[in-house]
Amino acid sequence: MTKSPSPLVGTTAERVAALTSENPYLTSQPKPRLLIVGAGMMGREHLRVSQLLGWADVQGIVDPDGGSLEWACSDWRLLTKAPLTIYRDLSEACLDDAVDAIVIATPNHTHRDVLHAVAASHKPVLLEKPMATTLADAMDIVHLARDYPAVIQLGMQYRFKAQYVEALQAVAAPNALGQVKTVAMSEYRPPFLDKVNQWNKFNRNSGGTLVEKCCHYFDLINVVAQSRPRRVYASGDQAVNFLDFEWQGEQSDIDDHAMVIIDYDNGVRASFTLNMFCRELYEELVVVGEHGRLVASEQASFQPDTPSTAQLLVEVPEHPAYRGVPVGYPDWIEASGHYGATFFEHIAFNLQLAGQEVDAATPEQALWSLIVASAAQHSMRIGREVDVSAFCEENGIAAFFDASINS
Ligand SMILES: NC(=O)c1ccc[n+]([C@@H]2O[C@H](COP(=O)([O-])OP(=O)(O)OC[C@H]3O[C@@H](n4cnc5c(N)ncnc54)[C@H](O)[C@@H]3O)[C@@H](O)[C@H]2O)c1
């Protein structure tokens, strides 16, 4: 029997071709109704994307900030005439029978407590990245998820960016790169944007720059390396951005550039470079295996009406992308946020709501990305390499690290 096409399987073109205007998975059931917790920049993206996809309805939003509520409501009115409930209380919102699933898009340092409040509902959750700001909180979330009666999907949606969908397929393909030996990832971009109460200008709220932003990249590197990180060395600092920035009498302390080296158990060597005082955005993943090199790159901009361009190059004889090919989703998908990655993240979440198993980040995988990110932050502080096993032990998560040896 041939399997029907899925928007989460195959090349980006095959995934787009598998989309239908109707939700193909829940046609006989009413649409799930979402609650968005945290109606800031990312909460509004979740509102926009869920409307665009149309597989779920949005029941309501909850946020303590009047400005965020106002902005989200005005965005909502541009999207649809459907009602949107503004909840004043998080627990009341989660326990409302009219809510079927919950998206948490609050600042990083609130994730653990908000998740605990939400979990009383036993409803499915999509939790934004990074899962937490400390390894102890992240471990607590992994424990909670293990006993939880519904899915908890993590917001590592860069896996669904077009160039990484294509790259991960090319890496996994037989007779292509062969066994992976090195991975080099980089991001060049402008400084962090304004946030509500400027939470992202302080390490205590964000977990540090390598945790806040770069957990996406460490997740991708982990997926490509297919092994456990053994040693991490990082060097970085705050060189240009927010040097004179103060909020409520506190000086910003976030790093704006870093270089990280990761050694994996299976011999894969990886690096990550971050620079946040550039004008435009440029991301690159270079994977080299026994038989050749792959480069996945993206050039983008925070300037309005500037489309992104992404490319895949696979230098393996006879490969159709040997000289490089453009990759991407149609504009109507890319324009919805994060160049279409959030759109496919919602597809994954909806399929999980419909009881399907999909390839989306689990709490355990999110914890691995946080382990690398936190070890890198620690290495920058102490100026030496960090042994990941000892680091996990110092942070009270040795059992998680040891259990992964045979898993
Ligand atoms: N997946 C991605 O690529 C991506 C991109 C950007 C942001 N994020 C993540 O999304 C989350 C939100 O980031 P943002 O950029 O939207 O920040 P933001 O400051 O724009 O919005 C956060 C909102 O959460 C609200 N909030 C704070 N505490 C709350 C609580 N206890 N209950 C309900 N609402 C609360 C704030 O009032 C604010 O409106 C962060 O974890 C961030 O790292 C993910």
The ligand as an ORCA input file, in Angstrom:
! r2SCAN-3c Opt
* xyz 0 1
  N      11.115     29.839     18.107
  C      11.704     30.974     17.767
  O      12.381     31.079     16.768
  C      11.518     32.158     18.676
  C      11.686     33.465     18.185
  C      11.473     34.529     19.067
  C      11.154     34.284     20.383
  N      11.036     32.998     20.820
  C      10.718     32.693     22.215
  O       9.372     33.064     22.485
  C       9.246     33.506     23.826
  C       8.633     34.894     23.823
  O       9.479     35.770     23.142
  P       8.922     37.112     22.470
  O       9.934     37.499     21.472
  O       7.519     36.931     22.024
  O       8.977     38.116     23.722
  P       8.017     39.375     23.982
  O       8.634     40.148     25.076
  O       7.723     40.054     22.687
  O       6.647     38.706     24.483
  C       6.553     37.963     25.667
  C       5.140     38.193     26.214
  O       4.916     37.301     27.309
  C       4.177     38.030     28.292
  N       4.285     37.355     29.584
  C       5.275     37.464     30.514
  N       5.011     36.661     31.563
  C       3.826     36.060     31.293
  C       3.033     35.114     32.008
  N       3.415     34.650     33.190
  N       1.854     34.716     31.450
  C       1.469     35.201     30.243
  N       2.187     36.072     29.521
  C       3.362     36.499     30.041
  C       4.771     39.415     28.241
  O       3.905     40.380     28.831
  C       4.929     39.613     26.745
  O       3.776     40.182     26.160
  C      10.658     33.448     24.418
  O      10.846     32.245     25.080
  C      11.556     33.499     23.198
  O      12.828     32.917     23.393
  C      11.189     31.948     19.990
*
